[in-house]
Amino acid sequence: MKTPDQILNWMDRKIWSANTWLETFGRGTKKQRPELDIEHREEDIECFAELRGAYVKALERRQSQGGAA
């Protein structure tokens, strides 16, 4: 089973990867990809950021209730 730190690091890497892709292939770059691909990466970033926030809140709630993290 993965630890909470491993899960958070995985989410951070996914967000970083999508941001790097946008910097390389997003709007206004020399290697711009189709708009639909760009929109999908932006949606990925939003979803992972939201999931990460919810995961952190759940961990904080668990810790405040005395549960193991």
N, C-alpha and C positions, 0 to 999 in steps of 0.2 A: 504494500500500500504506500502511496506517495505521501510525503509529509506536506503540511501546509506551505512551508517555504519552497518546496519543489514545485507545487502547483502555482504559487505566485510567480516564481521565476519563469515557469513555462508560459504563463499569461503575458508577462513582461516581454519575453522573447518574441511571442506572436505579434504583440503590438509594435515592437521595435522593427520586426521584419516587414510588416505592412507599411509602416512609415518610411522605411528605407526604400521599398518598392515604389511608393508614391514620389519620393524625392528623385528617383531614377527615371521612372516612366510616367509620372503624373502630368497634370496640366502644365503647359509652359515649358516642358523639358524637350530636349532635342530628340529623345527616343519615345515620345508620347505614344501610349497605347490607346485602344478604343475607349470611348467614354464609359461604356458599360463596365469594362474591367476596372477603371478608376473608381467608379461608384461602388463596385463590390468591395474593393479594398477599403474604401472609406467606411462602408458599413461594417466590415470586419473589425476595424479599429474601434468603432462605436460600441459594437457588441462585446468585444473583449474587455473594453474599459468598464462597461456596465457590469459585466460578470465579475470582473476583478473587485469592483467596489462592493458588490453584494457578498462576495466570498469573504472579503475583509470584515464587513459588518457581522457576518455570521460567526466568524472566528472571534471577534471581540465580544459578541453576545455570549458565546460558549465560555470564553475565559471569565467573563463577569459573573457567570452562573456557577463557576467553579469546576467546569468540565475540563477534560484534558484536550490540549490543542494538537 
